[in-house]
């Protein structure tokens, strides 16, 4: 049975259509779950998320993919522990796009999008505390920076629930975490520095974007 799942996983990499491959990954994850193969189910879900992030580019296809992933998770025996904290965080903040689709007659539920971001932030905090308990130091701030970028995205798109004060608080949180980390992560530091440069660029643009980003202090 295990060899069957391995062969299927290799076959999916050859598919020219990522949406179909994602569906097949999820189907295999559910089958592995039914066979009590938790590590295999986790592996297929990980592949599905990677495929979603790297290959599914069309916005409508992304919404469909997220619905499929959520539905599959709800049918899993291991869904509560299937994803590691970083994966949980990324799955939750990605779900925010389900509630703010910037297309004609699209969904615009700013409050529910914000709730997804807040929940993702709580998970990121839990991951940070876990890293501190295990290693004695705070982990990389990458998750916080990823969430910050989602806040900036929704600020740009006009979600009224996303305020400059919330973004300011998140910037300060990341700065404090970086100061307390005795083993800095160069990739996380560069990611945050790039995000700060983007905020400064938007502040200097003037116009509508300048007004939105103006209150954020660096």
VENPE-V406617 format. One record per backbone hydrogen bond with DSSP energy under -1.0 kcal/mol. NH is the residue of the N-H (numbers start at 1). CO is the residue of the C=O. E is the energy in kcal/mol with one decimal. If there is no record, write none. Layout:
# VENPE-V406617
nh->NH co->CO e->E
nh->NH co->CO e->E
This chain:
# VENPE-V406617
nh->5 co->1 e->-1.7
nh->6 co->2 e->-2.0
nh->7 co->3 e->-2.3
nh->8 co->4 e->-2.3
nh->9 co->5 e->-2.3
nh->10 co->6 e->-1.9
nh->11 co->7 e->-1.8
nh->12 co->8 e->-1.9
nh->14 co->11 e->-1.6
nh->15 co->12 e->-1.7
nh->21 co->17 e->-2.1
nh->22 co->18 e->-2.6
nh->23 co->19 e->-1.8
nh->24 co->20 e->-2.2
nh->25 co->21 e->-2.5
nh->26 co->22 e->-2.2
nh->27 co->23 e->-2.2
nh->28 co->24 e->-2.4
nh->29 co->25 e->-2.3
nh->30 co->26 e->-2.3
nh->31 co->27 e->-2.2
nh->32 co->28 e->-2.8
nh->33 co->29 e->-2.1
nh->34 co->30 e->-2.2
nh->35 co->31 e->-1.3
nh->36 co->33 e->-1.6
nh->37 co->32 e->-3.0
nh->41 co->37 e->-2.4
nh->42 co->38 e->-2.6
nh->43 co->39 e->-2.2
nh->44 co->40 e->-2.3
nh->45 co->41 e->-2.2
nh->46 co->42 e->-2.5
nh->47 co->43 e->-2.2
nh->48 co->44 e->-2.0
nh->49 co->45 e->-2.3
nh->50 co->46 e->-2.4
nh->51 co->47 e->-2.5
nh->52 co->48 e->-2.2
nh->53 co->49 e->-2.5
nh->54 co->50 e->-2.4
nh->55 co->51 e->-2.5
nh->56 co->51 e->-1.2
nh->57 co->55 e->-1.1
nh->62 co->58 e->-2.1
nh->63 co->59 e->-2.0
nh->64 co->60 e->-2.2
nh->65 co->61 e->-2.5
nh->66 co->62 e->-2.5
nh->67 co->63 e->-2.1
nh->68 co->64 e->-2.2
nh->69 co->65 e->-2.5
nh->70 co->66 e->-2.8
nh->71 co->67 e->-2.5
nh->72 co->68 e->-2.3
nh->73 co->69 e->-2.4
nh->74 co->70 e->-2.0
nh->76 co->73 e->-1.5
nh->81 co->78 e->-1.4
nh->82 co->78 e->-1.3
nh->88 co->84 e->-2.8
nh->89 co->85 e->-2.7
nh->90 co->86 e->-2.3
nh->91 co->87 e->-2.4
nh->92 co->88 e->-2.4
nh->93 co->89 e->-2.5
nh->94 co->90 e->-1.7
nh->95 co->91 e->-1.3
nh->97 co->94 e->-1.7
nh->98 co->95 e->-1.9
nh->99 co->96 e->-1.2
nh->101 co->107 e->-3.0
nh->103 co->101 e->-2.2
nh->106 co->103 e->-2.4
nh->109 co->99 e->-3.8
nh->113 co->109 e->-1.9
nh->114 co->110 e->-2.2
nh->115 co->111 e->-2.1
nh->116 co->112 e->-1.7
nh->117 co->113 e->-1.7
nh->118 co->114 e->-2.6
nh->119 co->115 e->-2.4
nh->120 co->116 e->-2.4
nh->121 co->117 e->-2.0
nh->122 co->118 e->-1.9
nh->123 co->119 e->-2.2
nh->124 co->120 e->-2.4
nh->125 co->121 e->-2.2
nh->126 co->122 e->-2.2
nh->127 co->123 e->-2.5
nh->128 co->124 e->-2.1
nh->129 co->125 e->-2.5
nh->130 co->126 e->-2.3
nh->131 co->127 e->-2.2
nh->132 co->128 e->-1.9
nh->133 co->129 e->-2.2
nh->134 co->130 e->-2.2
nh->135 co->131 e->-2.9
nh->136 co->132 e->-1.6
nh->145 co->141 e->-2.2
nh->146 co->142 e->-2.5
nh->147 co->143 e->-2.3
nh->148 co->144 e->-2.4
nh->149 co->145 e->-2.2
nh->150 co->146 e->-1.4
nh->151 co->147 e->-2.3
nh->152 co->148 e->-2.3
nh->153 co->149 e->-2.0
nh->154 co->150 e->-2.4
nh->155 co->151 e->-2.1
nh->156 co->152 e->-2.3
nh->157 co->153 e->-1.9
nh->158 co->155 e->-1.0
nh->159 co->154 e->-2.6
nh->162 co->159 e->-1.5
nh->167 co->163 e->-1.7
nh->168 co->164 e->-2.7
nh->169 co->165 e->-2.3
nh->170 co->166 e->-1.8
nh->171 co->167 e->-2.5
nh->172 co->168 e->-2.2
nh->173 co->169 e->-2.1
nh->174 co->170 e->-2.4
nh->175 co->171 e->-2.3
nh->176 co->172 e->-2.5
nh->177 co->173 e->-2.3
nh->178 co->174 e->-2.4
nh->179 co->175 e->-1.8
nh->180 co->176 e->-1.8
nh->189 co->185 e->-2.6
nh->190 co->186 e->-2.4
nh->191 co->187 e->-2.1
nh->192 co->188 e->-2.5
nh->193 co->189 e->-2.4
nh->194 co->190 e->-2.3
nh->195 co->191 e->-1.9
nh->196 co->192 e->-2.5
nh->197 co->193 e->-2.1
nh->198 co->194 e->-1.8
nh->199 co->195 e->-2.1
nh->200 co->196 e->-2.4
nh->201 co->197 e->-2.4
nh->202 co->198 e->-2.3
nh->203 co->199 e->-2.2
nh->204 co->200 e->-1.7
nh->210 co->206 e->-1.8
nh->211 co->207 e->-1.9
nh->212 co->208 e->-1.9
nh->213 co->209 e->-2.6
nh->214 co->210 e->-1.8
nh->216 co->213 e->-1.6
